[in-house]
Amino acid sequence: MDPIGYTHLAAGLAAGLAAIGGAIGVALIVKAVLEGVARQPEQRGTLQTLMFIGVPLAEAVPIIAIVVSLILIFS
């Protein structure tokens, strides 16, 4: 296999693993918020605000990894 093929393989793996990692991260955040609301319903607003901050942070790394993999593919 030529080096370009390895680059495309690495880019595809990076994008796929980043997407899986981001999905797992978001699922864990939402799970924790739902458990917290089930335990203390009066803290719903605070937990929801923290979730709205945490989910984009968990999604930032996969988005950056996908951009880097696209740069690898098209360069």
C-alpha positions as CSV (number, residue, x, y, z in Angstrom):
1,M,0.0,0.0,0.0
2,D,1.3,3.4,-0.8
3,P,1.7,6.3,1.7
4,I,-1.4,8.1,0.5
5,G,-3.4,5.0,1.1
6,Y,-2.1,4.8,4.7
7,T,-2.9,8.5,5.1
8,H,-6.5,8.0,4.0
9,L,-6.8,4.9,6.2
10,A,-5.5,6.9,9.2
11,A,-7.8,9.8,8.5
12,G,-10.8,7.5,8.2
13,L,-10.0,5.8,11.5
14,A,-9.4,9.1,13.2
15,A,-12.8,10.5,12.1
16,G,-14.6,7.3,13.0
17,L,-13.1,6.9,16.4
18,A,-13.6,10.6,17.2
19,A,-17.3,10.3,16.3
20,I,-17.6,7.2,18.5
21,G,-15.8,9.0,21.4
22,G,-18.0,12.1,21.1
23,A,-21.1,10.0,21.1
24,I,-20.0,8.1,24.2
25,G,-19.1,11.4,25.9
26,V,-22.4,13.1,25.2
27,A,-24.3,10.0,26.4
28,L,-22.4,9.9,29.7
29,I,-23.1,13.6,30.2
30,V,-26.8,13.2,29.5
31,K,-27.0,10.1,31.7
32,A,-25.4,11.9,34.6
33,V,-27.8,14.9,34.3
34,L,-30.8,12.6,34.1
35,E,-29.7,10.7,37.2
36,G,-29.1,14.0,39.0
37,V,-32.6,15.3,38.1
38,A,-34.1,12.1,39.3
39,R,-32.4,12.4,42.6
40,Q,-32.9,16.2,43.1
41,P,-35.7,17.6,40.8
42,E,-35.2,21.1,42.3
43,Q,-31.7,21.3,40.7
44,R,-33.0,20.7,37.2
45,G,-32.2,24.2,36.0
46,T,-28.6,24.1,37.2
47,L,-28.0,20.7,35.9
48,Q,-29.5,21.5,32.5
49,T,-27.3,24.6,32.3
50,L,-24.2,22.6,33.0
51,M,-25.3,20.0,30.4
52,F,-25.7,22.8,27.8
53,I,-22.1,23.8,28.6
54,G,-20.7,20.3,28.8
55,V,-22.1,18.8,25.6
56,P,-20.5,21.3,23.2
57,L,-17.2,20.8,25.0
58,A,-17.5,17.0,24.6
59,E,-18.3,17.5,20.9
60,A,-15.4,20.0,20.2
61,V,-12.7,17.4,20.2
62,P,-14.4,15.1,17.6
63,I,-15.1,18.0,15.4
64,I,-11.5,19.1,15.5
65,A,-10.4,15.5,14.8
66,I,-12.7,15.3,11.8
67,V,-11.4,18.6,10.4
68,V,-7.8,17.3,10.8
69,S,-8.7,14.1,9.1
70,L,-10.3,16.1,6.2
71,I,-7.1,18.1,6.0
72,L,-5.1,14.9,5.8
73,I,-7.3,13.5,3.0
74,F,-7.3,16.6,0.8
75,S,-3.7,17.7,1.2
